[in-house]
Amino acid sequence: MSPAPVPPLTTLPDGTIKQVNPFSGTEVWTVSSRAHRPVAERHTEVFGITGDNRDTQTDFGIGNLLKTTPEKARMVIDDNGEPRILRGMKVSELDETVPLFRRVANLYEILSYNYWSVNYGHRMDATAARHMAEYLSERAGEDHIEQLLRKKLASAGRSAEEIDAMFTPETALQTIHELGSAFFGGGHDIILARDHYLPGATRSDQIVSSGELSWSDHRLYIAFTVDAMDRLYRANPYVRYVAAFQNWLEPAGASIEHLHKQLVAIDEHGLQNETEIAQVRSNPNMYNQWAVDYAGHNNLIFAENDHAIAFAGFGHRWPTLEVFSRSGTTEPWLISDEERDAVADLVHACHVAAGPQMPTNEEWLHRPLDVDVPMPWRIMIKWRDSTMAGFEGGTKIFINTLSPANLKRKVLARLLDAQEEGRLAPGIRLGNEVEFRRNSLRYNPTIK
């Protein structure tokens, strides 16, 4: 192995572990004595679950279909048990099927539709335009868009008088068509799970997390998200990257604690991608060499299947589990169903190990469309189990109390129990069952 600029893992005589991420350069110290400091527990009000609030506790609940923006797509399970994606839903169609997952525009998008329109002259594609026309052909659709726009304008600080003036009989239709375009042609989507609470839940803290989904439903969750990513790329030629992520629980950035992923189309690669693109040009095999193989040499791999591998990451601000696709295809929407499901199964296992009360960030990384170097699809699951100490601000050195080795041991123990309970997908090999093989990621064409 050629040397990294700085060793990713260095253990000092007193047990302090200094980590440096080989791709981002993030520096992290694991100081075991910090584990003994008192940490405030997260307390939330717990209340009973009834038929009245089971599906309406948040705006993302299945009982509040008109509190979200129009459905660009929904995944349903047909009578034969097979999944199917329905697209361009109208209000009159919402109650005809029960969605397992829904795709809607974010009401408060990061990059607005106006951003793309003003800066690039972009207009929504034919699919979005057709959906908008059909949606607004129904009076219920017009009313829905008006209510959403009123809410959004009020949140932006518009007065009630200003808003009413935009929705008079003379102005309402123009306002709906001009401002409502963002709900159909925008580039910031949300993937919503059907259930807020676990089946049979009686307490409000019994909520559905990624790890509480069945492995089969989690495969569909990932597949539906991948489909949305593909659609966002296709819809806007000015998009250079689609960021996909999941914030679970408020400490991890979730404004609504209902299981959902977000996808944001942007016109740049992002600094981290640009850094890695430059690195991979000089070392095309770096994801094998300084991710999976380095983890293997340090006994940090805890799970694998035929098409993906998972290990305890190093050089991250928070304890991080990393899942890499072994596919020779780098685009998530082009890999085979079997390869995609393999990634989904290990991501699901990581969430099972974290548990529903652990705040987490799930971050997806893939090769941008306009990049000519190979980069594998990989997903990070970060445990937001601590707050910054203040020390980090001036030093850019981050402190955590869980070393990669201890993280691996903790996760593996939980997964062995979960496997015994039948909670994990078939085909996952854990611990000693994992066969460490160098260069197992096939994204690099020179080692296929």
C-alpha positions as CSV (number, residue, x, y, z in Angstrom):
1,M,0.0,0.0,0.0
2,S,1.4,3.4,-0.9
3,P,1.5,5.8,2.1
4,A,-1.3,8.2,2.9
5,P,-0.2,11.8,3.6
6,V,-0.9,11.2,7.3
7,P,-1.6,7.8,8.9
8,P,-5.4,7.4,9.3
9,L,-5.1,5.8,12.7
10,T,-2.4,6.4,15.3
11,T,-2.6,5.0,18.9
12,L,-0.6,6.7,21.6
13,P,0.8,4.9,24.7
14,D,-1.9,6.3,26.9
15,G,-4.7,4.9,24.7
16,T,-5.5,8.2,22.8
17,I,-6.3,7.4,19.2
18,K,-5.6,10.1,16.6
19,Q,-7.6,9.7,13.4
20,V,-7.3,11.5,10.1
21,N,-9.8,10.9,7.3
22,P,-7.7,10.0,4.2
23,F,-10.2,11.7,1.9
24,S,-11.4,14.9,3.8
25,G,-8.4,15.4,6.1
26,T,-10.8,15.7,9.1
27,E,-8.8,15.2,12.3
28,V,-10.4,13.4,15.2
29,W,-9.1,12.4,18.6
30,T,-10.7,9.6,20.6
31,V,-9.9,10.4,24.2
32,S,-11.2,7.6,26.4
33,S,-11.3,9.7,29.6
34,R,-14.0,11.9,28.0
35,A,-16.4,9.0,28.1
36,H,-16.8,9.5,31.9
37,R,-18.1,13.0,31.7
38,P,-21.8,13.5,32.5
39,V,-23.9,13.8,29.4
40,A,-27.5,15.1,29.5
41,E,-30.1,12.6,28.3
42,R,-32.6,13.5,25.7
43,H,-36.1,13.7,27.2
44,T,-39.3,14.0,25.1
45,E,-42.9,14.1,26.3
46,V,-44.5,10.7,26.0
47,F,-48.2,10.4,25.4
48,G,-50.7,7.7,24.4
49,I,-51.4,6.7,20.8
50,T,-55.1,6.5,19.7
51,G,-56.9,6.2,16.5
52,D,-57.2,9.9,16.4
53,N,-53.5,10.7,16.4
54,R,-51.8,7.6,15.0
55,D,-51.6,8.9,11.4
56,T,-51.9,12.7,12.0
57,Q,-49.3,13.5,14.6
58,T,-47.0,15.3,12.1
59,D,-47.6,16.9,8.8
60,F,-45.8,14.0,7.2
61,G,-48.3,11.5,8.5
62,I,-50.4,9.4,6.2
63,G,-53.5,11.0,7.6
64,N,-52.3,14.4,6.5
65,L,-51.9,13.9,2.8
66,L,-52.9,17.5,1.9
67,K,-50.5,19.0,4.4
68,T,-47.6,18.1,2.1
69,T,-47.0,19.3,-1.4
70,P,-48.4,17.3,-4.4
71,E,-47.2,13.8,-4.7
72,K,-44.7,13.4,-7.6
73,A,-44.8,9.7,-7.0
74,R,-45.8,7.0,-4.5
75,M,-44.8,3.4,-4.1
76,V,-47.7,1.0,-3.5
77,I,-47.8,-2.8,-3.0
78,D,-50.2,-4.5,-5.4
79,D,-52.5,-7.3,-4.5
80,N,-49.9,-9.8,-5.8
81,G,-47.4,-8.4,-3.3
82,E,-45.3,-6.7,-6.0
83,P,-44.2,-3.0,-5.6
84,R,-45.3,-0.5,-8.1
85,I,-44.6,3.3,-8.5
86,L,-47.4,5.6,-9.4
87,R,-46.5,9.0,-10.7
88,G,-48.1,12.4,-10.9
89,M,-50.9,11.9,-8.4
90,K,-53.9,14.2,-8.4
91,V,-56.0,15.0,-5.3
92,S,-58.8,12.7,-6.5
93,E,-56.4,9.8,-6.7
94,L,-54.9,10.0,-3.2
95,D,-57.3,7.7,-1.5
96,E,-57.4,5.1,-4.2
97,T,-54.3,3.4,-3.0
98,V,-52.2,3.2,0.2
99,P,-48.7,4.3,-0.3
100,L,-45.7,2.6,1.4
101,F,-43.6,5.6,0.5
102,R,-44.3,9.0,-1.0
103,R,-42.2,11.5,-2.9
104,V,-43.1,15.1,-2.5
105,A,-41.4,18.5,-3.0
106,N,-40.0,20.2,0.1
107,L,-42.2,23.1,1.0
108,Y,-39.1,25.0,2.2
109,E,-36.6,24.0,-0.4
110,I,-32.9,24.8,-0.1
111,L,-32.5,25.8,-3.8
112,S,-35.8,27.3,-5.0
113,Y,-37.4,26.7,-8.4
114,N,-36.7,30.5,-8.9
115,Y,-33.0,29.8,-8.4
116,W,-32.9,27.6,-11.4
117,S,-35.2,29.8,-13.4
118,V,-33.4,33.1,-12.8
119,N,-29.8,31.8,-12.9
120,Y,-30.1,29.3,-15.7
121,G,-33.3,30.0,-17.6
122,H,-34.5,26.5,-16.6
123,R,-38.2,25.5,-17.0
124,M,-39.8,22.4,-15.7
125,D,-39.7,19.4,-18.0
126,A,-42.7,17.9,-19.8
127,T,-43.5,15.4,-17.1
128,A,-43.7,18.0,-14.4
129,A,-45.7,20.4,-16.6
130,R,-48.2,17.7,-17.3
131,H,-48.5,16.8,-13.6
132,M,-49.1,20.5,-12.8
133,A,-51.7,21.0,-15.5
134,E,-53.6,17.8,-14.4
135,Y,-53.4,18.7,-10.8
136,L,-54.8,22.2,-11.3
137,S,-57.5,20.9,-13.5
138,E,-59.3,19.8,-10.3
139,R,-60.7,22.5,-8.0
140,A,-59.4,20.5,-5.0
141,G,-55.9,20.7,-6.6
142,E,-56.2,24.5,-6.9
143,D,-57.4,24.8,-3.3
144,H,-54.5,22.6,-2.1
145,I,-51.9,24.7,-3.8
146,E,-53.4,27.9,-2.5
147,Q,-53.3,26.7,1.1
148,L,-49.7,25.6,0.7
149,L,-48.7,28.9,-0.8
150,R,-50.5,30.9,2.0
151,K,-48.6,28.9,4.6
152,K,-45.3,29.4,2.8
153,L,-45.8,33.1,2.3
154,A,-46.8,33.6,5.9
155,S,-43.6,31.7,7.0
156,A,-41.6,34.1,4.8
157,G,-43.0,37.1,6.8
158,R,-45.8,38.3,4.4
159,S,-48.7,39.9,6.2
160,A,-52.2,38.6,6.0
161,E,-53.3,41.6,3.9
162,E,-50.5,41.0,1.4
163,I,-51.3,37.3,1.1
164,D,-55.0,37.9,0.7
165,A,-54.3,40.4,-2.1
166,M,-52.5,37.6,-4.0
167,F,-55.5,35.3,-3.8
168,T,-58.4,37.5,-4.9
169,P,-60.7,36.2,-7.7
170,E,-58.7,38.3,-10.1
171,T,-55.2,37.3,-8.9
172,A,-55.4,33.8,-7.4
173,L,-55.0,31.8,-10.6
174,Q,-51.9,33.7,-11.7
175,T,-50.3,33.4,-8.2
176,I,-51.0,29.7,-8.1
177,H,-49.4,29.1,-11.5
178,E,-46.4,31.3,-10.9
179,L,-45.5,30.3,-7.4
180,G,-47.0,26.8,-7.4
181,S,-44.5,25.7,-10.1
182,A,-42.0,25.0,-7.4
183,F,-44.1,22.1,-6.1
184,F,-43.9,20.3,-9.4
185,G,-40.7,21.3,-11.1
186,G,-38.4,22.0,-8.1
187,G,-35.2,20.1,-7.2
188,H,-35.6,19.4,-3.5
189,D,-37.7,16.3,-2.8
190,I,-38.6,14.3,0.3
191,I,-39.2,10.6,0.5
192,L,-41.8,9.9,3.3
193,A,-42.4,6.6,5.0
194,R,-46.1,5.6,5.4
195,D,-46.1,5.0,9.1
196,H,-45.1,7.3,11.9
197,Y,-45.6,4.8,14.7
198,L,-44.8,1.1,14.9
199,P,-47.7,-1.3,14.2
200,G,-49.5,-1.8,17.5
201,A,-47.8,1.2,19.2
202,T,-49.4,2.5,22.3
203,R,-46.8,5.2,23.3
204,S,-45.6,8.2,21.3
205,D,-41.9,7.1,21.7
206,Q,-42.6,3.9,19.6
207,I,-41.9,5.5,16.3
208,V,-40.7,3.9,13.0
209,S,-37.0,4.3,12.2
210,S,-35.0,2.8,9.4
211,G,-33.9,-0.1,11.6
212,E,-37.5,-0.8,12.6
213,L,-38.6,-1.3,9.0
214,S,-38.5,-4.9,7.8
215,W,-35.4,-5.5,5.6
216,S,-37.8,-6.1,2.6
217,D,-39.5,-2.7,3.1
218,H,-36.1,-1.0,3.6
219,R,-35.0,-2.4,0.2
220,L,-38.0,-0.6,-1.3
221,Y,-37.2,2.6,0.6
222,I,-33.7,2.7,-0.9
223,A,-35.0,1.7,-4.4
224,F,-37.6,4.5,-4.3
225,T,-35.0,7.0,-3.2
226,V,-32.7,5.9,-6.0
227,D,-35.5,6.3,-8.5
228,A,-36.1,9.9,-7.2
229,M,-32.4,10.7,-7.6
230,D,-32.5,9.5,-11.2
231,R,-35.6,11.6,-11.9
232,L,-34.0,14.7,-10.5
233,Y,-31.0,14.3,-12.7
234,R,-33.2,13.7,-15.7
235,A,-35.5,16.7,-15.0
236,N,-32.8,19.5,-15.0
237,P,-29.8,19.5,-17.3
238,Y,-28.1,22.1,-15.1
239,V,-27.9,19.8,-12.1
240,R,-24.4,18.6,-11.4
241,Y,-25.0,16.6,-8.3
242,V,-28.0,15.3,-6.3
243,A,-27.3,15.1,-2.6
244,A,-29.2,12.4,-0.7
245,F,-29.4,12.3,3.1
246,Q,-31.5,11.3,6.1
247,N,-31.6,13.1,9.4
248,W,-33.1,11.0,12.1
249,L,-34.3,12.7,15.3
250,E,-34.1,16.4,16.2
251,P,-30.4,16.3,17.5
252,A,-29.4,15.1,14.0
253,G,-31.2,18.0,12.3
254,A,-34.7,16.5,11.8
255,S,-37.3,19.3,12.0
256,I,-40.0,16.7,11.9
257,E,-39.3,13.3,13.6
258,H,-41.0,11.2,11.0
259,L,-38.9,8.8,8.9
260,H,-37.9,10.5,5.7
261,K,-35.0,11.1,3.3
262,Q,-34.2,14.3,1.4
263,L,-32.7,14.8,-2.1
264,V,-31.4,18.1,-3.2
265,A,-30.3,18.9,-6.7
266,I,-27.4,21.4,-6.8
267,D,-25.3,23.1,-9.5
268,E,-21.9,22.2,-8.0
269,H,-20.2,19.0,-6.9
270,G,-19.6,20.3,-3.4
271,L,-16.2,20.8,-1.8
272,Q,-15.9,17.2,-0.5
273,N,-16.6,15.8,-3.9
274,E,-14.1,18.2,-5.6
275,T,-11.5,17.1,-3.1
276,E,-12.1,13.5,-3.7
277,I,-12.2,13.9,-7.5
278,A,-8.7,15.4,-7.4
279,Q,-7.5,12.6,-5.2
280,V,-8.9,9.8,-7.3
281,R,-7.4,11.2,-10.4
282,S,-3.9,10.6,-8.9
283,N,-4.9,7.3,-7.2
284,P,-7.9,5.6,-8.9
285,N,-7.8,2.8,-6.4
286,M,-7.9,4.9,-3.3
287,Y,-11.4,3.7,-2.1
288,N,-10.0,0.2,-2.0
289,Q,-6.7,1.2,-0.6
290,W,-7.6,3.8,2.0
291,A,-11.2,2.8,2.9
292,V,-12.1,-0.9,2.7
293,D,-8.6,-2.4,2.6
294,Y,-7.3,-0.1,5.4
295,A,-10.4,-1.0,7.5
296,G,-9.7,-4.7,6.8
297,H,-6.1,-4.4,7.9
298,N,-7.2,-2.8,11.1
299,N,-10.0,-5.3,11.7
300,L,-12.8,-2.8,11.4
301,I,-15.0,-4.6,8.9
302,F,-18.1,-6.0,10.7
303,A,-20.4,-7.1,7.8
304,E,-20.6,-8.0,4.2
305,N,-22.7,-9.7,1.5
306,D,-21.9,-10.6,-2.1
307,H,-22.2,-7.0,-3.4
308,A,-21.5,-4.6,-0.4
309,I,-19.3,-4.3,2.6
310,A,-19.6,-2.3,5.9
311,F,-17.0,-1.2,8.4
312,A,-16.4,1.2,11.3
313,G,-15.1,4.4,9.7
314,F,-12.2,6.6,10.8
315,G,-11.6,10.3,10.7
316,H,-15.2,11.4,11.2
317,R,-16.6,14.0,13.6
318,W,-19.0,11.4,15.0
319,P,-18.8,7.6,15.2
320,T,-19.6,6.5,11.6
321,L,-20.5,3.3,9.9
322,E,-19.6,3.1,6.2
323,V,-21.3,1.0,3.6
324,F,-19.6,0.6,0.1
325,S,-21.1,-0.9,-3.0
326,R,-18.9,-3.5,-4.6
327,S,-20.5,-3.0,-8.0
328,G,-18.5,-2.2,-11.0
329,T,-21.3,0.3,-11.9
330,T,-20.9,3.6,-10.1
331,E,-24.4,5.1,-10.6
332,P,-26.9,3.9,-8.0
333,W,-29.8,4.0,-10.5
334,L,-27.9,1.9,-13.1
335,I,-26.7,-0.9,-10.8
336,S,-28.7,-4.2,-10.8
337,D,-31.5,-4.7,-8.4
338,E,-29.5,-7.4,-6.6
339,E,-26.6,-5.0,-6.1
340,R,-28.8,-2.2,-4.9
341,D,-30.6,-4.4,-2.5
342,A,-27.2,-5.6,-1.1
343,V,-26.3,-2.0,-0.2
344,A,-29.8,-1.5,1.3
345,D,-29.4,-4.6,3.5
346,L,-26.2,-3.4,5.1
347,V,-27.5,0.1,5.6
348,H,-30.6,-1.4,7.3
349,A,-28.3,-3.5,9.5
350,C,-26.4,-0.4,10.5
351,H,-29.6,1.3,11.5
352,V,-30.7,-1.8,13.4
353,A,-27.4,-1.6,15.3
354,A,-27.9,2.1,16.1
355,G,-31.4,1.6,17.5
356,P,-34.4,3.9,17.1
357,Q,-33.2,6.3,19.9
358,M,-29.8,7.1,18.4
359,P,-29.9,10.4,16.4
360,T,-28.2,9.7,13.0
361,N,-27.3,11.3,9.8
362,E,-27.3,9.0,6.7
363,E,-25.3,10.5,3.9
364,W,-25.0,9.2,0.3
365,L,-22.0,9.7,-1.9
366,H,-21.7,8.8,-5.6
367,R,-19.9,9.8,-8.7
368,P,-21.3,13.1,-10.2
369,L,-22.6,12.7,-13.7
370,D,-20.1,15.0,-15.4
371,V,-17.0,13.4,-13.8
372,D,-14.9,11.0,-15.8
373,V,-13.2,9.2,-12.9
374,P,-14.7,6.2,-11.2
375,M,-16.1,6.6,-7.6
376,P,-18.1,3.9,-5.9
377,W,-21.6,4.5,-4.4
378,R,-21.2,4.6,-0.6
379,I,-23.4,5.5,2.4
380,M,-22.3,6.9,5.8
381,I,-24.4,6.4,8.9
382,K,-23.2,8.9,11.6
383,W,-24.1,8.6,15.2
384,R,-24.9,12.0,16.6
385,D,-24.2,10.9,20.2
386,S,-22.4,14.0,21.4
387,T,-22.2,17.7,21.0
388,M,-19.1,19.7,20.1
389,A,-16.9,20.5,23.1
390,G,-15.9,24.0,21.9
391,F,-12.3,22.9,21.6
392,E,-12.9,22.1,17.9
393,G,-13.6,25.7,16.8
394,G,-10.0,27.0,17.1
395,T,-8.2,23.7,16.4
396,K,-10.4,22.0,13.8
397,I,-9.6,18.8,15.8
398,F,-12.8,16.9,16.7
399,I,-13.2,14.9,19.9
400,N,-15.3,11.8,20.3
401,T,-15.3,9.0,22.9
402,L,-15.9,5.9,20.8
403,S,-13.0,4.6,18.8
404,P,-13.5,2.8,15.5
405,A,-12.5,-0.5,17.1
406,N,-15.0,-0.1,20.0
407,L,-17.7,1.0,17.6
408,K,-17.1,-2.1,15.5
409,R,-17.3,-4.3,18.7
410,K,-20.6,-2.6,19.8
411,V,-22.2,-2.8,16.4
412,L,-21.2,-6.4,15.8
413,A,-22.5,-7.6,19.1
414,R,-25.9,-6.0,18.4
415,L,-26.0,-7.4,14.9
416,L,-25.3,-10.9,16.0
417,D,-28.3,-10.7,18.3
418,A,-30.4,-9.1,15.6
419,Q,-29.5,-11.9,13.2
420,E,-30.5,-14.5,15.7
421,E,-33.8,-12.7,16.0
422,G,-34.3,-12.8,12.3
423,R,-34.3,-9.0,11.8
424,L,-31.5,-8.9,9.2
425,A,-31.7,-9.7,5.5
426,P,-30.5,-13.1,4.3
427,G,-27.0,-13.3,2.9
428,I,-25.3,-11.0,5.4
429,R,-22.1,-12.3,6.8
430,L,-21.0,-11.0,10.2
431,G,-17.7,-10.9,12.1
432,N,-15.6,-14.0,11.6
433,E,-17.8,-15.0,8.6
434,V,-16.4,-12.0,6.7
435,E,-13.7,-12.9,4.2
436,F,-11.3,-10.0,3.9
437,R,-10.2,-9.7,0.3
438,R,-8.1,-6.8,-1.0
439,N,-9.5,-4.7,-3.9
440,S,-13.0,-6.1,-3.4
441,L,-14.6,-2.8,-4.7
442,R,-14.9,-3.3,-8.5
443,Y,-15.5,0.4,-9.4
444,N,-11.9,0.7,-10.5
445,P,-11.8,-0.8,-14.1
446,T,-8.1,-1.6,-13.8
447,I,-8.8,-4.3,-11.2
448,K,-11.9,-5.9,-12.5
